[in-house]
Amino acid sequence: MKFEDVIKLIEKKDFSAAKQLAQSIESDIERLNILGIINFYENNLDDALKDFKNALEIAPTHNDVLFNYAKVLFEKGEYFESWRYLTRISDKSWEIWDMLGDTQFKSGNMPMALHYYKKAYDMSNLSELKTKYDSLRNQYHTGKKFAILCLPGLDNFIHNISEILSHVYDVKLVVSADSKEIQEAYSWADIVWLEWANEMAVAITNNLPKGTKKIICRLHRYEAFANYTRNINWKNVDRLILVAEHIGDVLKEYHSNAYEKFRDKIVVVPNGLDLCKFDFRPRGHGYNIAIVALINHRKDPAAWLQVIGYLKQIDPRYTLHIAGSFQEIHYQNYFEHFIKEADLEENVKLYGHIKDIAKFLEDKNYILSTSIHEGHPYNIMEAMARGIKPIIHNYEGAKVQWPEKLVYNFIFEIPKIIESEYSSERYRKHVEDNYSLERQMEKILYLIITL
């Protein structure tokens, strides 16, 4: 049986013969996929969904089935679910980017729709896609000038936001400590985004005239434990973005006087992950535990060695793989000493800074976080998006951000987390449902529009 033979029967609308021929296919996945295609063209959308869903239960990363499933979901008006499965396609053609744009257009998320349409055109160079993009951009571009100001070395989390907003605003991203460059961008803008509530935010809000500008300030984490919020002129700030609700609790507790000045300006917008960049695949129990973090006191790296020492007693095959460089030299000294003293040479692997995190995580079963405080950590999100099970210490906010079953208080609780059900699908869905770039941009755009 050839696929082309089934297609010819479908074109003739001889669906009964097409199904009969498809039943001869030995591969369960291919048979279900073709039956789903036949049902789709026969307009039996519910039956098509069942066929594709059954195929994905056998092969969750099959690109053709993912696309076909997403296509039917889209036709049924389930745009979020369609988007979910399109993001999981590992090798995206321009058709996939175009369809991703359609899911966002139907959902009313115009910056993301334009972002995907631009990707589709850039990949295909088709004039009709350029016309589609240009027409919608002309329709939805506000003409407003939007300056994003950030000090050097702190721009890790702003580039996606800047790029996507540029489809509907005139955006200038200024990553600089040069006061002249900063002032020029500030003067030019109608809307100003201060990335981090740090010394730059203090200087700008106290020294530059606000006028009719709308000013947004985003506070990530470390600023909540410093004194910046006491010195920012909050009269000149229209909205304060926090990446997590528990950061607001920290501000209220340690900077209560300042908190009263900005409490009504707070909007919580969790970090967003570009899920198209993270290949998902089902994983399972094993012995490889990853850490992806800079090695400093906030991450509590001494706890890593306690965890692996405890697990080694249960099974010597457990191995801790650490991707990250030492930020504090006394931890390097401690690791070199303690790993040898505790006979952990075979159980702890230090890789230093890793550029290709995807490759590093490919054979890992778990990701460990022992941090004593976090804002909204990307390392956990990125691992979960790949289908890796996290083991998370109970920092403030952890049980709100992550499934409680994956959060521990004491080391002796970790084996229970490791041995419990392993569900890569559930980990990916948690990020898709809560922390996608799409959701982040929806909230940011609403914040800007309602200024």
N, C-alpha and C positions, 0 to 999 in steps of 0.2 A: 504494500500500500504506500502510495506517495502522497505527501501533503498536497501537492498540486492537484491530484485527482479529487480530493475532498473539496478544494477551493472551486474547481470546475463545477462540481455538483451544487455547491452553495450558490454560485453565480447563476445556475439554472433554476435555483430555488427548489431543487430536489432534496429537501432536508432529510427526508426519511432515508433515502439511499445514502446520503452523506453520513448519517449516524450509523447506518449498518456497516458501511465501509470503515468508519472510525473504530468500531468495536473490535476490529481485527488487529488493532495496534497492541503490541505486547507490553510496551512501557506504560505503566499506570499514569505517569506524569503526562506523557505526550497524548495518551488517549483522553484523559480528562481535559487537557488543554484544548484539544481539537473539538471535543464535544461542547465545551464552553463556547468556543467560537461559533459553532453551528447554532447553538441556542441563542447566542447574541444576534446573529443575522436573522434568526427566526422570530426575534423580538421576545423571546422567553428569558427576560433578564434575570428573574429570580433563579431559574434553573442554571443559567450561565454562571451566576455568582456561586452557586453551590459547587459546580464543577471546578471553577478556578480556586475556590477556597479549599476543596479537598485536595487539589493538586499542590497548593502551598503547604498543606499539612505534611505532605511527603517531601517537598523541596521548597523551603521557605525563601530561598534566594534565587529562584529561577526567574531570570529577567523577563522572558516572554510572558510567563504566567502573571508576574507582578504587573506588567503593563496592561494585559488583558483584564485582569481583576480591577485595576484602577479605572480603566476605560468604562467598564460596566457600572462601577460605583458612581462615576461622573454622570453617566447617562441617567442614573436614578436620582441625581441631585444630591448625592452624599459627597460633597466637595472636600470636606476635611478628611474623610476616609480615603478618598481618591488620592489626595495629596500624600497621605501617610505612606501608601504603597509605592507611589512614584518616587519618593525620596529614597526608597530602599533599592532601587535599580542601580546597580553598580556602574554600568557602562551606559551613560546617558547620551542619547542622540539629540539632535535639535528638536525632534518631535516630542521628546520627553520634556525638555525645557519649555517648549511652547504649551504643552498640556499643563505643566506646573503653573505657568502663567495664567492659564484659563481657570484653574482651581482658585487662585487668589483673586482674579477678576470677579468671579462669581461670589466670592466671600466678601468682596468690598475692600480688600487689602490692596489698594492700587499701587503703592510703592513696590511691594513685593511682586505684583503682577508685571509691572514694567521691568523690574530686575530680571525676571525669568524670560520675558519676551526679548530683552536685549541679549541675553545669553543665547537664545534660539537663533536670533539673527546673526550674531557674531560667529556662531558655529556653521550656519548654513549659507550665509551671504545671499539669501533669497530676498528679492526686492519686495515681495508681498509682506514678508515679515518686517522689513524696515518700515514699510508703509503703515503696518499695524501698530508698531511701536511709536512711530512719529505722531500718528494721529491721536493715540491715547495720551502721549506725553504732552502734546499741545493742548489737549483738553483738560488735563489734570494738573499741569504745572502751575504753581501759584504765582511765580514771579518774585516771591519774597527771597530776601538774602539771608542766608543762614551760616553763621560762623561757628565753627567748633574749635575751641582753644584748649590746648593740652601741652604740658611740659614734656620735654624729650625723655624717652624711656618709659613713659606711662601710657603709650597709645595702643597697647595690646588689644583693648576691648572696644575700640571706637571705629575701626576701619569699615566693618560691615555696615554699621549705622550710617556713617558718612556716605558710603557708596550708594546705599539704597535710598536715602533721603534726597540724593542729588537728582533723582528722577522727577521729583515734584518740587524741589527748591533749588535755588542757586547756592551751592554749598562751597565753603572754603574751609578746609581742614588745615589748621595751623598748629604744627607740632614744633614749638620753639620756646626759647627763654628770652628771645630778643624783644625788648619792650616796645621798640618802634614797630616791629612786624605785628605784634599782638595788638597794639593800639590802632593800627591801620585797619586790621580785620574787624576789630570791635566797632570802629567808627562806621565802617562800610555796612555792617549788618543790621537787619531788622530784628533778627532773633539770634541770641548768643547762647551757646551751650558750653558750659564750663565743665570739662571732664576732670573729675576729682575735686573734692572740697578741700583744697590744700592752699599753699601760699599764693598760688596764682589767683584763686578765687578771692582770697583776702585782699590782695592788691587791687584787683579789678573792681570789686564791689565798693571799695573805699575810695578809690582815686579817679575812676572814670565816670562821667555823667551817664545816668541811666536814660534820661529823656523818655522817649516812647518805646524804647526797646523792650522786648520780652527776654528775660534771662532765666535760663534753666541751669541748675547745678546738679551734677551727679556725684553722689558719695558712695564709694565702694565698700571699704571696711576699715582700713588703717586710720583714716581720718577721724573715725568715731572715737578713737582712743587718744587722739592728740587734741590740741587746744584750738585748732583752726575754726571750729564752729563758733567759738566764743568771739572770734575776731572778724568773721565775715559780717558785712553789713546786710542783714537779711531784708531790710526795707527795699533793697535793690534786686532781690531775687524773687521771681514769680513762682517757680516750682523747684522743689528739692526731690530728686529721684534717689531712692534707696534701692539696693539690689535685693534686699531681704527685710522682712518685717522685724526680725530680731535685732537688726542694726538700729532701728528706731528705739527699741528698749534700751540698748546701750547708751544712746544719746540722751534719752530721758533720765537714766540713772546717773550718768557721770557729767552731764552738762545741762542740768535741769533749767538753769536760767536762760541759756541760749535756746534750749528746746522749746520753751514757751514762745519764742519769737518766730519759729519756723514750723511748729507742729501742724498748722493748718495748710502749709504749703507742700507737705509730704505726699508723694505718690510712689508706691512700691512697684517697680518694674524689674522682675527677675532677669538675670542674664539669659540670652538666647543663643541657641546652638544652630549653626547651619548644618542641618541633618543630611543634606545632600553630600557633604564631605566625609561622612562617616559610614563606611561599609558595615552593614549588619550581617551577622551570621550566627546561627545557633551554636552555643558552646555548652560545656558541661563540667562536672566535678573533676578535680585534678589536684595537682600539687604545686603549680606555679602561681605565686602571688606577686603582683606588681605594685610598685609605688612610683608615681610620677609626680615629683615635687622637688622644689629647691630645698636643700637640707638646712633648715634653720630652726630656731627654738619654737616658733609657732606651730610647726608641723610635729613637734615632740618626737624627734627621730630616735631617741633612746627607747621609746616604746616599741619601735619596729623590731629592735633586737630582742626585747622581752617577748613579743608575740611569736617570733620565729623560734626562739628558744623553747617556748611552751609547746608549740606545734611539733617541734622536732622530737619531743618526748613521746608524742602520740604516734608519729610516723616520720622517720628520718628522710623521707622523700620530699617533704615540704621544703620549698626553696623560695627565698625572697629576692626579687629582681628589682633593683633600685635605679631608676632613671632620674638623674638630677645631680647638680653639682653642689659642693659644699659652699654655703654662704658664710659660715662661721667656722673658723679654723679649729676651734676647740672640739667641734663635733668630728672633724676629720681625725684628730688625735685620738678621741674616744673610740671611734669606730675601729681604727687600726689596732688599738690596744684590746678592746673588749671582744672583738670577733675572734682574735687569736686565743685570748684567755678562756673564752667560753666554748671553744672548739666549734665555731660556726663557719669556718672557711668554706665548707661544702654547701652551706645553706644560705649564705648571703652573697649575692653577686652585685657588685657596684659597676655601673656603666658610665657614670658621669653624665654630661649633657647629651641628650639624644635628639637628633633632628627628625628622624623618621619614627615618630611615636606609633604610627599604625603598624609598622613592621615589628617594632619592639613588643607591642601588645598581642601580636598574632597568635602566639601559643600560650597566652596567659589565661588562667581560669578565674582569678579574682583580682580586684584592686583594693588596696588597703589604705585607709585614711585614719590617722591617729591625731589629727589636728586638735588643738585646744580651742581654736576659734577660727571661723570661716565667715565670709560674706555669702557668696554663692559660687562654690568651687567648680571650675570647669573640668578638672581632672576626673571627678566622679561622673559628671554628665557625659563626658566624651567616652569613658569606658562603658557606661551603661548603653549609650547609643550604639556601641559595637556589639552589645550582647554580653558584656562581661559583668559578673556578679560583684557588687561592691560590699566591702566590710567597713563600716563607718563608726568611728568613735562618737559618743554622744556629746558633741559640742552644742552650744546654745543654738537652737534653730534646726538641728539635724532631723529631729522627728517630724518637723513640719515640711521640710524640703524633700525628704526621702522616705520610702516605705519603712515603717517602724521595725519590721522584722529584720531589716538589714543594719540596724543600729545597735551597738553594744555599749554597756557601761564598763564591764570588767573583762580582762583577757580570757578568763575561763568560759565566757559566753561565746567566744568566737567559734569553737568547733561546732556548736549548734547551728550557727549561721552557715558555716561551710557545708555541713551535712544535710541541711534542709533542702527543700525542692529548689532545683536550679531552673530558672525560666528566663532565658535570653529575650524571648518575646515580650515578657512583662517589663524587663528593664528598659528595653527600647521604647515601649509604649509610654512608660512613665515620663521619659524625656519628651517624646512627641506630644503628649497630652498637656504638658506643663511648661516646657522650657525650650520651645522651638524659636528660631529667629523670627518666624512669622508672627508668633504671639507677641514677642517683644516689640516688633515693629508696629503691630496693631495698637499696643498700649502707648507707645511713644507718639505715634501719629495722633491718637485721640488727645493725649496730653497737650500737644502743640496746638491742635485745632481749638481746644477749649481754653487756651490761655486768655 
